[in-house]
Amino acid sequence: MEFRNTYDDAAYAEAYAKLEFPGTYYVAYRDLPAILAEHAKGESALDFGCGTGRSTRFLRRHGYEAVGVDISADMVRHARAADPAGDYRLLPDGDLGALPRGAYDVVLSVFTFDNIPAEKKPGILGGLAALLAAGGRLVFLVSSPEIYTHEWASFSSRDFPENRAAKPGDVVRCVNTAIADARPADDVLCTDAGYREALAAAGLELLATYRPLARGDEPIAWVNETTIAPWVIYVARSRAG
């Protein structure tokens, strides 16, 4: 199955720009403030793969001086329109060389690594590690493999039974039911073992892993979120610091 970058698409960016934190997304973001408070110090943050700026604005609301970067001009355009006071930068070809080394206390990446092929993950993780200040932390949130084989409050994979036979590195698809664009998103399947290998290859030390579940008392019609974790959150630091 051929992979396409779903998010580098003007119509998808238009739909994605209206997205906040509904349903399954609520579980993704709910615990991030506590995780950042536990592991990270300082106020300088980079949002890698900021899309339309949702995570960057989230960081700013929680006290960080955040910069959002993305490879999609359409996504960055929507981020700037929604938040004229924010700092959003286009990274041509994902080139991290334009960003200052050792400058950020936190590098946050939400969903971005879902769309990065396995062979590119270590190099990008290593590039992000070089941007961390002394004592800085890399925090990245990805889809669990189970998100592609179950139904959720905000996602559906029922039309893609081939996901169940997918192996690490294969393209998997699901539909984001929280936005108006019903086209499926293409992701690259990566297991926990794959992320651990990529972190080690990038010279990063894994400090913590979280698999948040819905609690059941939230005013949301959960499907599988209370028993199966849709997301995985990794916290890492450079082995050099």
PyMOL commands that set and color helices and strands:
alter all, ss='L'
color gray80, all
select helices_A, chain A and resi 10-16+23-30+32-39+54-61+73-82+92-94+96-98+112-115+118-129+145-148+161-165+192-201
alter helices_A, ss='H'
color red, helices_A
select strands_A, chain A and resi 44-48+65-70+87-90+104-110+132-143+155-156+171-176+185-188+204-210+231-238
alter strands_A, ss='S'
color yellow, strands_A
deselect
rebuild
show_as cartoon
